[in-house]
Amino acid sequence: MTYIELEFEYDSSMQTVFDWWTDLSSKGYVGKSLKSIEPVGKEGEKVLVRTKWVVMGFTMHLNEKLTLDPPNHWVWEPHIMGIDIIDDFRLEHKGEKLVLHIHSESKPRGMKGRLASLMLGWLLDRMMVNEWVSADQALRKETDVIS
C-alpha cells in the first residue's frame, strides 16, 4: 500500500475551491494527463465518471466513482490495472487560509495488482502528484486565488 499526502493553501471561499475541484463539466481545466471527464450515471450516492487519460503516449479510459460531501469533502475512487485507489480531498480553515488536504492510498488487488504496483506504482504516484499540482496552478490562474 502506498500513501500520498499533499496540501494547498488558498485565500478564497470554501465554495469556490470546492466547486472548482469537483466540476465535472469539462468546460474549464481538465488536466495534464487527464484529457476528458464525463459523468455517466450514479451508484447510490456515488457519481460514476468515465475519464480519459494519456500516460506515456498511451490512452486509458477509466470508470471512476466520485462521492461529493459538500461543502468541504469529496472522494475519488479510480481502479487501474488491479490497483484500487482512494483519493480523499478535504477543505478546512486554518486561521485566515483555506487548506486543501489530499490523502491518497493505493492498494494492489491480487497478483495482477501487485505486479502492476511494483512496475508502475511509482509512475502512477508521480503522475497524480503532477496532476494535482497542475490543477492547483490552474485554479489559481482561473480564479485569481492568491496564496
SULJOGI-V455988 format. One record per residue. N is the residue number from 0. RES is the residue in one small letter. SS is DSSP state (A for helix, B for strand, O for the rest). PHI is phi in degrees with one decimal (* if undefined). D_LAST is the distance of its C-alpha to the last C-alpha in whole Angstrom. Layout:
BEGIN
N;RES;SS;PHI;D_LAST / N;RES;SS;PHI;D_LAST
END
This chain:
BEGIN
0;m;O;*;32 / 1;t;B;-119.7;29 / 2;y;B;-129.3;26 / 3;i;B;-129.2;22 / 4;e;B;-127.5;19 / 5;l;B;-136.1;15 / 6;e;B;-138.6;12 / 7;f;B;-129.4;9 / 8;e;B;-107.1;6 / 9;y;B;-134.0;5 / 10;d;O;-106.4;6 / 11;s;O;-155.0;9 / 12;s;O;-76.3;12 / 13;m;A;-59.7;14 / 14;q;A;-62.1;17 / 15;t;A;-61.9;14 / 16;v;A;-68.4;13 / 17;f;A;-58.3;16 / 18;d;A;-60.8;18 / 19;w;A;-66.4;16 / 20;w;A;-68.6;17 / 21;t;O;-108.4;20 / 22;d;O;-67.7;21 / 23;l;O;-106.7;25 / 24;s;O;-79.4;26 / 25;s;O;61.6;25 / 26;k;O;-90.3;25 / 27;g;O;-103.1;21 / 28;y;O;-61.7;19 / 29;v;O;-105.3;22 / 30;g;O;169.2;21 / 31;k;O;-80.5;22 / 32;s;O;-98.6;25 / 33;l;B;-76.7;25 / 34;k;B;-104.8;27 / 35;s;B;-157.0;28 / 36;i;B;-145.2;28 / 37;e;B;-145.7;30 / 38;p;B;-66.0;31 / 39;v;B;-124.2;35 / 40;g;B;162.0;36 / 41;k;B;-136.1;35 / 42;e;B;-134.4;37 / 43;g;O;65.4;37 / 44;e;O;-84.0;33 / 45;k;B;-92.3;32 / 46;v;B;-90.3;31 / 47;l;B;-87.2;33 / 48;v;B;-130.0;31 / 49;r;B;-98.9;32 / 50;t;B;-118.6;30 / 51;k;B;-120.2;31 / 52;w;B;-122.9;29 / 53;v;B;-120.0;30 / 54;v;B;-127.5;30 / 55;m;O;51.3;32 / 56;g;O;83.6;34 / 57;f;B;-99.8;35 / 58;t;B;-96.1;34 / 59;m;B;-126.6;34 / 60;h;B;-110.7;34 / 61;l;B;-121.1;33 / 62;n;B;-101.9;34 / 63;e;B;-117.5;31 / 64;k;B;-117.1;30 / 65;l;B;-126.2;27 / 66;t;B;-108.8;27 / 67;l;B;-101.3;25 / 68;d;B;-132.5;25 / 69;p;O;-61.1;23 / 70;p;O;-99.6;20 / 71;n;O;-136.5;19 / 72;h;B;-148.7;21 / 73;w;B;-153.0;22 / 74;v;B;-135.7;24 / 75;w;B;-101.0;25 / 76;e;B;-128.8;29 / 77;p;O;-86.8;30 / 78;h;B;-131.3;33 / 79;i;B;-141.4;34 / 80;m;O;48.8;37 / 81;g;O;80.9;38 / 82;i;B;-113.6;34 / 83;d;B;-90.8;33 / 84;i;B;-125.9;29 / 85;i;B;-124.5;27 / 86;d;B;-107.2;23 / 87;d;B;-104.3;22 / 88;f;B;-112.3;19 / 89;r;B;-140.5;18 / 90;l;B;-101.9;15 / 91;e;B;-150.4;15 / 92;h;B;-84.6;13 / 93;k;B;-127.5;13 / 94;g;O;64.2;13 / 95;e;O;-91.3;11 / 96;k;B;-98.6;8 / 97;l;B;-103.4;9 / 98;v;B;-114.9;10 / 99;l;B;-98.3;12 / 100;h;B;-101.2;15 / 101;i;B;-117.7;17 / 102;h;B;-121.0;21 / 103;s;B;-120.5;23 / 104;e;B;-124.9;27 / 105;s;B;-122.2;29 / 106;k;B;-136.1;33 / 107;p;B;-69.0;36 / 108;r;O;-116.4;39 / 109;g;A;72.8;42 / 110;m;A;-64.1;44 / 111;k;A;-59.5;42 / 112;g;A;-65.7;39 / 113;r;A;-64.0;39 / 114;l;A;-63.9;40 / 115;a;A;-62.0;37 / 116;s;A;-65.0;35 / 117;l;A;-63.8;37 / 118;m;A;-82.1;37 / 119;l;A;-124.3;33 / 120;g;A;-56.4;31 / 121;w;A;-62.1;29 / 122;l;A;-68.4;29 / 123;l;A;-62.6;28 / 124;d;A;-61.1;25 / 125;r;A;-63.7;24 / 126;m;A;-62.5;24 / 127;m;A;-68.1;22 / 128;v;A;-60.9;19 / 129;n;A;-60.6;19 / 130;e;A;-64.5;19 / 131;w;A;-68.7;16 / 132;v;A;-64.7;14 / 133;s;A;-63.4;15 / 134;a;A;-63.7;15 / 135;d;A;-58.9;11 / 136;q;A;-64.2;11 / 137;a;A;-66.1;13 / 138;l;A;-58.1;11 / 139;r;A;-61.2;9 / 140;k;A;-69.7;12 / 141;e;A;-73.2;14 / 142;t;A;-113.3;12 / 143;d;O;55.6;10 / 144;v;O;-75.5;7 / 145;i;O;-112.2;4 / 146;s;O;-163.2;0
END
